[in-house]
Amino acid sequence: MIAKDDFDPLAPQREAAVFYGLFLRGHSADALRRDIDIPRPIFDKWLHSNRFEPRFRNNLRRLYVFRKQVLAIFDELVDNERNRARVH
């Protein structure tokens, strides 16, 4: 079992790879981006909610950064695939 505070530097790549696999199987890149992303207004709403404890808000911040990393990696993979398709 992985400790709660352990950091896996490859986790964003793995997560992006799952979404990229869905893209290769015909799912819309835009729909997948919506699934990956957390829009800033929603994130701000979560942070300012009185329902969440400060410790949980820290987890939300980590989640937000993680999802943005996954989105950036996914976009790069999709762009590379599209460029590769044009070359062939």
C-alpha positions in Angstrom: 0.0 0.0 0.0 1.3 3.5 -0.9 1.5 6.0 1.9 -0.8 8.9 1.6 2.0 11.5 1.1 4.0 9.5 -1.4 4.4 11.2 -4.7 4.4 9.2 -8.0 6.0 11.4 -10.6 4.6 9.2 -13.4 1.0 9.4 -12.3 0.0 12.2 -14.6 1.6 10.4 -17.6 -0.3 7.2 -16.7 -3.6 9.1 -16.3 -3.1 10.9 -19.6 -2.2 7.6 -21.3 -5.7 6.2 -20.3 -7.4 9.1 -21.8 -5.2 9.0 -24.9 -6.1 5.3 -25.3 -9.8 6.4 -25.4 -8.9 9.0 -28.0 -7.3 6.4 -30.2 -10.4 4.3 -29.9 -12.5 7.1 -31.3 -13.6 9.2 -28.4 -13.7 12.9 -29.1 -10.6 14.8 -27.9 -12.8 17.7 -26.8 -15.1 15.5 -24.7 -12.1 13.9 -23.1 -10.6 17.3 -22.3 -13.8 18.2 -20.6 -13.6 15.0 -18.6 -10.0 15.7 -17.6 -10.2 19.4 -16.8 -11.5 21.1 -13.7 -12.7 24.6 -14.8 -11.3 27.4 -12.7 -14.7 28.7 -11.6 -15.6 25.3 -10.1 -12.2 25.0 -8.4 -12.7 28.5 -6.9 -16.2 27.5 -5.7 -14.7 24.4 -4.0 -12.0 26.4 -2.3 -14.4 29.0 -0.9 -17.0 26.6 0.3 -17.4 26.5 4.1 -18.3 22.8 3.9 -14.7 21.8 3.4 -11.9 21.7 6.0 -8.6 23.3 5.3 -6.8 20.0 5.0 -9.3 18.9 2.3 -8.8 22.2 0.5 -5.1 21.4 0.2 -6.1 18.1 -1.4 -8.3 19.9 -3.8 -5.3 22.2 -4.8 -3.2 19.1 -5.4 -6.0 17.5 -7.5 -6.3 20.7 -9.5 -2.6 20.8 -10.4 -2.6 17.1 -11.1 -5.5 17.4 -13.5 -3.9 20.3 -15.3 -0.8 18.3 -15.8 -2.8 15.4 -17.2 -4.6 17.7 -19.5 -1.3 19.2 -20.8 0.2 15.7 -21.4 -3.0 14.6 -23.1 -3.0 17.6 -25.4 0.6 17.0 -26.3 -0.1 13.3 -27.2 -3.1 14.3 -29.3 -1.1 17.0 -31.1 1.7 14.5 -31.8 -0.8 12.0 -33.2 -2.4 14.6 -35.5 1.0 15.7 -36.7 2.1 12.2 -37.3 -1.1 11.5 -39.2 -0.4 14.5 -41.5 3.1 13.3 -42.2 2.0 9.9 -43.4 
